[in-house]
Amino acid sequence: MKSTSSALTPRKIAEFCKGRFTTIFTEGEVRLLHSCLVDLLERAEYPPYRGSGLDLQSLSAMLEIDVDRLLAHRAHLQPIFDAVAREVSNVSLRLVHAERRPTRPVTGGPTTDPTGVRAASTEKVRKKPGVRPRAIVEFPEPLDTTWNDPATFGEALQLHARRHGETIYHLYNAVVRPEDGVNRSTLISWGRGKKVPRAAISLEILGRIERRYRLPAGYFHVWYSGSSTRRF
């Protein structure tokens, strides 16, 4: 089992991306890869694998990066995604060991029970091991305040996610609630241009994205409504 000092952290991921990815991927691609790796680590979720290797088709869908680009640099991608997988496994082991440990009472000071007998407190203290989950910011600050609108809805969704330093993966965590019953694959399909929002809940989620990125209400609707002009 790894020691705490050798555990993978978001800072180590950032250093790896800066040292290994900046010369082979674009700035936007590096940002997407970094966000994806950190998201996986913070959720203690395994990367997509096919056998012992990365499932580049699934990774391409997650990141909206062309699969051929990922395939060309598989040798650079595999080590850091393997490191995330190992750390996720170690987090699971630490949780199991923590659950098996006997609970130790807190003896910060004696207390008096209703009978007047002084006794030590038996309050349980348990610290969850692993990486603290990435905070969901209600209104993330844009990395760029100007942009040119693209041709399709999927491209527009990707543009504004990247403009705020997010992946569709992280955007899903920020705007979709458990009771919505919407899968992560739905937003990924929107970003890849395979689907557009139609159902009432999908349109509600789209409105949440517009509010999150502080875009005008109905901003995305024009791309799939058949209208050729912007309405703001």
Summary of the structure (lengths in Angstrom):
residues: 232
radius of gyration: 22.4
end to end distance: 56.3
largest distance: 79.7
contacts: 574
relative contact order: 0.11
helix: 51%
strand: 4%
